[in-house]
């Protein structure tokens, strides 16, 4: 019973310590962002950099929410994965570069392919 109580206390103590470390890390990151933003247009520049969208709407909650990463799309020609925003769409297929899209578009289809 004594060991069980000790484990419970140890669990809550470790949770408390992790919470303090996370908060200290967040404060340090915010301090670094504000120090870097002072040279690049003040706090609004730092907020735009953290926000990722360049709006700088002044909403502290929106600035602290992480932005989702751009999903990777597989090139239909070579299989290389590229960010969705950088991929090129031709005939419903996505490609990593214009050369691969051109090569795919010039390929014969249907009866011409035989």
Backbone as CSV, one residue per row, in Angstrom:
resi,resn,N_x,N_y,N_z,CA_x,CA_y,CA_z,C_x,C_y,C_z
1,UNK,0.824,-1.190,0.000,0.000,0.000,0.000,0.869,1.256,0.000
2,UNK,1.972,1.187,0.762,2.866,2.336,0.841,3.513,2.592,-0.520
3,UNK,3.871,1.538,-1.235,4.469,1.690,-2.561,3.467,2.285,-3.556
4,UNK,2.228,1.871,-3.461,1.189,2.408,-4.336,1.014,3.909,-4.107
5,UNK,0.966,4.326,-2.860,0.840,5.745,-2.521,2.055,6.518,-3.040
6,UNK,3.248,5.942,-2.884,4.473,6.572,-3.369,4.429,6.758,-4.887
7,UNK,3.929,5.758,-5.602,3.825,5.870,-7.060,2.841,6.950,-7.484
8,UNK,1.748,7.083,-6.770,0.768,8.131,-7.083,1.384,9.509,-6.876
9,UNK,2.067,9.696,-5.753,2.713,10.979,-5.477,3.788,11.260,-6.519
10,UNK,4.559,10.258,-6.881,5.596,10.411,-7.886,5.010,10.796,-9.252
11,UNK,3.878,10.195,-9.603,3.213,10.518,-10.862,2.783,11.982,-10.900
12,UNK,2.124,12.446,-9.845,1.664,13.838,-9.828,2.827,14.818,-9.762
13,UNK,3.873,14.461,-9.075,5.051,15.312,-9.017,5.701,15.429,-10.398
14,UNK,5.793,14.340,-11.123,6.378,14.386,-12.463,5.494,15.181,-13.428
15,UNK,4.172,15.060,-13.303,3.270,15.849,-14.147,3.434,17.337,-13.876
16,UNK,3.565,17.696,-12.611,3.742,19.094,-12.237,5.055,19.628,-12.801
17,UNK,6.110,18.835,-12.692,7.409,19.253,-13.193,7.400,19.414,-14.711
18,UNK,6.779,18.485,-15.425,6.684,18.601,-16.878,5.893,19.831,-17.303
19,UNK,4.846,20.132,-16.575,4.030,21.314,-16.882,4.857,22.587,-16.707
20,UNK,5.653,22.653,-15.636,6.503,23.818,-15.405,7.552,23.949,-16.512
21,UNK,8.123,22.834,-16.932,9.130,22.873,-17.994,8.533,23.327,-19.318
22,UNK,7.334,22.848,-19.636,6.668,23.275,-20.873,6.387,24.768,-20.859
23,UNK,5.892,25.263,-19.732,5.607,26.703,-19.637,6.875,27.520,-19.779
24,UNK,7.960,27.087,-19.148,9.231,27.805,-19.262,9.723,27.787,-20.707
25,UNK,9.559,26.667,-21.388,9.972,26.556,-22.783,9.135,27.481,-23.668
26,UNK,7.835,27.544,-23.430,6.971,28.436,-24.213,7.340,29.889,-23.989
27,UNK,7.626,30.253,-22.743,8.030,31.641,-22.448,9.342,31.975,-23.138
28,UNK,10.271,31.036,-23.145,11.554,31.277,-23.807,11.368,31.447,-25.308
29,UNK,10.491,30.638,-25.914,10.238,30.770,-27.346,9.562,32.093,-27.662
30,UNK,8.636,32.523,-26.826,7.964,33.798,-27.059,8.944,34.951,-26.893
31,UNK,9.837,34.832,-25.933,10.849,35.869,-25.732,11.790,35.959,-26.916
32,UNK,12.193,34.812,-27.470,13.054,34.805,-28.639,12.345,35.397,-29.845
33,UNK,11.070,35.071,-30.008,10.313,35.587,-31.157,10.121,37.091,-31.040
34,UNK,9.881,37.588,-29.840,9.698,39.030,-29.658,11.011,39.767,-29.828
35,UNK,12.108,39.182,-29.380,13.411,39.820,-29.551,13.787,39.877,-31.025
36,UNK,13.500,38.826,-31.775,13.781,38.818,-33.205,12.827,39.703,-33.966
37,UNK,11.607,39.853,-33.487,10.607,40.673,-34.161,10.834,42.149,-33.977
38,UNK,11.598,42.541,-32.953,11.852,43.958,-32.727,12.650,44.548,-33.869
39,UNK,13.488,43.768,-34.498,14.265,44.273,-35.627,13.512,44.139,-36.937
40,UNK,12.471,43.317,-36.969,11.743,43.078,-38.223,10.335,43.626,-38.166
41,UNK,10.171,44.853,-37.652,8.852,45.458,-37.692,8.092,45.397,-36.386
42,UNK,8.741,45.172,-35.274,8.075,45.199,-33.982,7.361,43.915,-33.656
43,UNK,6.475,43.988,-32.651,5.780,42.791,-32.179,4.822,42.253,-33.236
44,UNK,4.265,43.143,-34.074,3.338,42.641,-35.093,4.074,41.788,-36.117
45,UNK,5.337,42.115,-36.410,6.126,41.282,-37.317,6.409,39.928,-36.718
46,UNK,6.701,39.909,-35.409,6.946,38.626,-34.739,5.672,37.801,-34.701
47,UNK,4.540,38.492,-34.500,3.279,37.754,-34.456,2.946,37.192,-35.831
48,UNK,3.227,37.942,-36.893,2.989,37.433,-38.229,3.874,36.238,-38.515
49,UNK,5.109,36.280,-38.036,6.017,35.162,-38.258,5.530,33.923,-37.522
50,UNK,5.007,34.095,-36.299,4.501,32.951,-35.549,3.204,32.455,-36.147
51,UNK,2.360,33.388,-36.611,1.052,33.034,-37.135,1.174,32.296,-38.455
52,UNK,2.144,32.661,-39.251,2.383,31.952,-40.488,1.555,32.439,-41.657
53,UNK,0.510,33.223,-41.415,-0.326,33.650,-42.529,-0.118,35.108,-42.895
54,UNK,0.647,35.855,-42.110,0.944,37.233,-42.443,-0.161,38.200,-42.116
55,UNK,-1.270,37.746,-41.530,-2.356,38.653,-41.216,-2.049,39.531,-40.030
56,UNK,-1.474,38.965,-38.961,-1.173,39.741,-37.773,-2.421,40.350,-37.188
57,UNK,-3.482,39.575,-37.013,-4.764,40.095,-36.608,-4.826,40.515,-35.158
58,UNK,-3.763,40.314,-34.380,-3.740,40.759,-33.001,-4.381,39.785,-32.042
59,UNK,-4.881,38.674,-32.501,-5.507,37.698,-31.637,-4.425,36.790,-31.074
60,UNK,-4.167,36.866,-29.764,-3.120,36.085,-29.131,-3.387,34.595,-29.212
61,UNK,-4.653,34.183,-29.143,-4.977,32.758,-29.189,-4.683,32.187,-30.570
62,UNK,-4.964,32.953,-31.608,-4.714,32.466,-32.961,-3.218,32.385,-33.239
63,UNK,-2.444,33.287,-32.628,-1.004,33.289,-32.850,-0.341,32.096,-32.174
64,UNK,-0.928,31.588,-31.100,-0.295,30.495,-30.381,-0.717,29.125,-30.903
65,UNK,-1.748,29.070,-31.757,-2.171,27.779,-32.290,-1.233,27.370,-33.409
66,UNK,-0.797,26.118,-33.427,0.124,25.685,-34.474,-0.587,25.543,-35.809
67,UNK,0.125,25.852,-36.871,-0.418,25.713,-38.213,-0.186,24.280,-38.684
68,UNK,-1.132,23.726,-39.407,-0.989,22.377,-39.929,0.018,22.369,-41.068
69,UNK,0.784,21.320,-41.147,1.777,21.202,-42.209,1.092,20.918,-43.537
70,UNK,1.732,21.364,-44.604,1.224,21.118,-45.950,1.403,19.634,-46.254
71,UNK,0.337,18.917,-46.639,0.476,17.481,-46.890,1.359,17.210,-48.108
72,UNK,2.070,16.097,-48.062,2.936,15.707,-49.168,2.148,14.882,-50.180
73,UNK,2.384,15.177,-51.453,1.710,14.512,-52.558,2.758,13.767,-53.379
74,UNK,2.435,12.553,-53.805,3.361,11.730,-54.587,3.255,12.096,-56.066
75,UNK,4.399,12.323,-56.701,4.449,12.633,-58.128,4.012,11.404,-58.915
76,UNK,3.116,11.601,-59.892,2.610,10.489,-60.692,3.676,9.948,-61.640
77,UNK,4.711,10.722,-61.933,5.751,10.305,-62.868,6.897,9.572,-62.169
78,UNK,7.487,10.212,-61.141,8.697,9.641,-60.533,8.488,9.123,-59.111
79,UNK,7.386,9.501,-58.455,7.114,9.011,-57.117,7.684,9.860,-55.999
80,UNK,8.340,10.966,-56.325,8.896,11.849,-55.305,7.749,12.583,-54.601
81,UNK,7.860,12.736,-53.299,6.833,13.442,-52.530,7.179,14.924,-52.438
82,UNK,6.221,15.777,-52.789,6.385,17.220,-52.714,5.208,17.809,-51.950
83,UNK,5.369,19.015,-51.359,4.239,19.654,-50.685,3.112,19.925,-51.669
84,UNK,1.898,19.805,-51.197,0.731,19.972,-52.056,0.709,21.346,-52.722
85,UNK,1.123,22.383,-51.990,1.089,23.734,-52.548,2.106,23.919,-53.675
86,UNK,3.158,23.109,-53.722,4.177,23.234,-54.754,3.971,22.264,-55.910
87,UNK,3.013,21.365,-55.795,2.807,20.374,-56.855,2.056,20.998,-58.025
88,UNK,2.222,20.386,-59.188,1.592,20.855,-60.424,0.530,19.836,-60.826
89,UNK,-0.673,20.327,-61.138,-1.791,19.446,-61.480,-2.024,19.484,-62.981
90,UNK,-2.009,18.308,-63.600,-2.318,18.167,-65.020,-3.207,16.944,-65.157
91,UNK,-4.368,17.134,-65.754,-5.326,16.055,-66.014,-5.660,15.274,-64.745
92,UNK,-5.778,15.980,-63.637,-6.158,15.353,-62.373,-5.023,14.637,-61.657
93,UNK,-3.829,14.662,-62.217,-2.660,14.031,-61.600,-1.739,15.127,-61.063
94,UNK,-0.997,14.817,-60.009,-0.081,15.790,-59.411,1.356,15.389,-59.702
95,UNK,2.184,16.428,-59.977,3.577,16.209,-60.350,4.486,17.105,-59.541
96,UNK,5.760,16.699,-59.432,6.728,17.463,-58.649,7.315,18.633,-59.441
97,UNK,7.332,18.542,-60.775,7.896,19.629,-61.587,7.151,19.714,-62.923
98,UNK,7.367,20.824,-63.609,6.692,21.050,-64.886,7.171,20.074,-65.956
99,UNK,8.434,19.655,-65.872,8.970,18.710,-66.860,8.226,17.378,-66.802
100,UNK,7.981,16.882,-65.591,7.249,15.625,-65.461,5.792,15.777,-65.913
101,UNK,5.192,16.927,-65.630,3.815,17.170,-66.072,3.751,17.212,-67.603
102,UNK,4.742,17.873,-68.238,4.791,17.942,-69.690,4.971,16.551,-70.298
103,UNK,5.844,15.769,-69.694,6.093,14.404,-70.186,4.826,13.560,-70.079
104,UNK,4.097,13.695,-68.981,2.858,12.944,-68.789,1.792,13.397,-69.782
105,UNK,1.693,14.714,-70.033,0.678,15.245,-70.939,0.967,14.855,-72.390
106,UNK,2.246,14.686,-72.756,2.585,14.344,-74.139,2.473,12.849,-74.416
107,UNK,2.244,12.058,-73.400,2.121,10.612,-73.551,0.842,10.267,-74.292
108,UNK,0.895,9.348,-75.253,-0.331,8.973,-75.958,-1.274,8.195,-75.033
109,UNK,-2.564,8.394,-75.223,-3.559,7.720,-74.405,-4.580,7.012,-75.285
110,UNK,-5.318,6.123,-74.704,-6.405,5.457,-75.432,-5.907,4.567,-76.539
111,UNK,-6.500,4.718,-77.728,-6.146,3.853,-78.864,-4.747,4.158,-79.383
112,UNK,-4.267,5.406,-79.170,-2.932,5.782,-79.644,-1.837,5.060,-78.871
113,UNK,-2.134,4.628,-77.656,-1.133,4.002,-76.804,-0.770,2.600,-77.270
114,UNK,-1.597,1.977,-78.100,-1.338,0.594,-78.530,-0.310,0.505,-79.562
